[in-house]
Amino acid sequence: MTLISEIIRKRYSCRSYSLNPVEESILQKFRQQVNEPHRGPFGNMPRFALISMAVLPREEWKKLGTYGVIKNARLYLAGLISPAPMATCDYGYCMEKLILKATELGLNTCWLGGTFAISAFRNAAGMQRNELLPTISPIGYAAEHKSLTERFMRRFAGSDHRLPWQDLFFDGNAKTPLSSEKAGEYGEALENVRLAPSASNQQPWRIVYDDQQKTFSFYLSRTIGYRKLRDVSLQEIDMGIVMCHFELTVAELGLTGKWRQNESAPEIKPWEYITDWQAG
């Protein structure tokens, strides 16, 4: 198992945090990653900000609400992106890289899309007029015991469960499941896609493998009735997250390839084509 696979398996959505502060040496390493330029596969460049409760006046601290979902967090990662084609996919791709970096450093996180007060975080993150703030994540150490709210939410969302391979990965068409044997050396990358977090644990990604062309076509299977939040499709962010998992894994496995748009990609209704990974 690769290091990135170990990190992906270690990450989970943590909603209850210890009051122990993050050590300055670790915080400095993470802040350096946050402050670097970020660019997604489609060319969009989201930016990120670390928001510390410690530097905010008490009255501002009170405004940074997460509706009771997060307990005791004192540090948040906020991401911002300007609207553009495929911007939300790039946003998910780049933020998940930071989430995994935090996990590597021994920190806990939790993707939050619709359960935070955007007005307060907007000001703290320095949001510009042409930007969207799709998600935030607390950053810190997990509390020794989960709160009642956390236990309920994990059970309600089914956070510990993932769809099986045959519902997500396909061989040549949308009806033939892709076996792990046929996936071969890409099996670990696809398993890391399967384990990715998603809004309400809907897992809206579908991947079709073309053995002749050596391509993996990524499709979005939108959940019926799943609405946008603040002009942002959380399920498009989910696609960016799985693209991140796939790319990081194949890179660590030493498998070469690149993202590309296939103008002749098969149209599979009601799925929406996102992109191809071209091996080689």
Secondary structure, DSSP 8 states (H G I E B T S, - for coil): --HHHHHHHH--B--BB-S----HHHHHHHHHHHHS----TTS---EEEEEEGGGS-HHHHHH---TTSSBS--EEEEEEB---TTHHHHHHHHHHHHHHHHHHTT-BB--BSSSS-HHHHHHHHT--TT-B---EEE-B-B-SS--HHHHHHHHHHTTT----GGGTEEESSSSSB--HHHHGGGHHHHHHHHT---GGG---EEEEEETTTTEEEEEE---TT---BTTB-HHHHHHHHHHHHHHHHHHHHT--EEEE--TT----TT-EEEEEEEE-
